[in-house]
């Protein structure tokens, strides 16, 4: 997962430089980066509670 974050961060930087901030591909890359950054890290305890407990 850390590899995905690094790859999308590099892609966002390149897209901004080459395509500009408002290009659809740049916006997609930024969205994908935000998605991977928001994912819980492997091994991290989730503290959500089930409704039926």
DOGU-649034 format. One record per residue (C-alpha): residue number from 0; x, y, z. Coordinates in steps of 0.02 Angstrom, whole numbers, m for minus. Last residue first. Layout:
# DOGU-649034
{NUM; {X; Y; Z}}
...
This chain:
# DOGU-649034
{52; {m1163; m317; 972}}
{51; {m1283; m310; 825}}
{50; {m1232; m136; 766}}
{49; {m1048; m179; 749}}
{48; {m924; m59; 824}}
{47; {m782; 20; 728}}
{46; {m612; 27; 810}}
{45; {m505; m44; 673}}
{44; {m336; m100; 734}}
{43; {m193; m63; 616}}
{42; {m108; m217; 546}}
{41; {m116; m155; 368}}
{40; {m137; 32; 361}}
{39; {m312; 102; 352}}
{38; {m351; 177; 182}}
{37; {m362; 367; 175}}
{36; {m194; 390; 88}}
{35; {m246; 268; m47}}
{34; {m406; 362; m84}}
{33; {m322; 533; m80}}
{32; {m193; 473; m206}}
{31; {m330; 404; m319}}
{30; {m423; 571; m313}}
{29; {m264; 667; m354}}
{28; {m231; 550; m502}}
{27; {m408; 576; m564}}
{26; {m390; 765; m550}}
{25; {m228; 759; m648}}
{24; {m311; 652; m782}}
{23; {m457; 773; m794}}
{22; {m341; 924; m820}}
{21; {m373; 1064; m696}}
{20; {m203; 1069; m610}}
{19; {m94; 1069; m766}}
{18; {m51; 933; m891}}
{17; {139; 920; m884}}
{16; {188; 989; m713}}
{15; {27; 944; m623}}
{14; {27; 772; m702}}
{13; {207; 741; m650}}
{12; {174; 789; m469}}
{11; {13; 689; m465}}
{10; {102; 537; m538}}
{9; {239; 546; m408}}
{8; {111; 553; m268}}
{7; {16; 411; m352}}
{6; {171; 301; m352}}
{5; {215; 343; m172}}
{4; {40; 306; m110}}
{3; {33; 143; m209}}
{2; {201; 87; m141}}
{1; {143; 120; 36}}
{0; {0; 0; 0}}
